[in-house]
Amino acid sequence: MNIYVSNLGYTVQDAELSQLFSGYGEVTSAKVIIDKMTNQSRGFGFVEMPDDAAAGTAIAELNGKTVEGRAIRVSEARPREEKPRNNRW
């Protein structure tokens, strides 16, 4: 299951995100999204867990948990919507 995590502290890194979820089961990937222009965290990320039951437990228990002074929001990620490209070139 792909999990969306928002309201992350700007110092949280991939390894910390993975460790947070690994207490609930196997984590196949954890990625904090970085702004390409500033090279700083955008305050959200994604975690991939192969076991849907473990992922559901992690979502239920971690949603609203305080991490680095911020209450994170955790939910199942929605499929990415394709945006129409603006090809003005």
C-alpha positions, 0 to 999 in steps of 0.5 A, a space after each residue: 500500500 502506498 501511504 501519504 504522510 503530510 505535515 512533516 517537520 522540514 528536518 525529517 529525512 527518508 531514513 527517519 520516515 522509514 523507521 517511524 513506519 517499520 515498527 508496524 511492518 516491512 517498509 519497501 520505500 520511504 521518500 520525503 519529497 524535496 523541492 527541486 529549487 531550494 533542495 529543502 523538504 516540502 513537508 510531505 512524503 510517501 511510504 510503501 508497505 507491501 502488507 495492507 493490514 500492517 499499512 492500515 494499522 500504521 495509518 490508524 496509529 500514526 495519524 495525528 501523532 506528534 513527530 518533531 513537534 508537529 502532528 503528522 497526517 497519514 492516509 492512503 495515497 490517492 493515485 497520481 493524476 496526470 496533469 496536461 502538459 503546457 507545451 509552449 515551447 
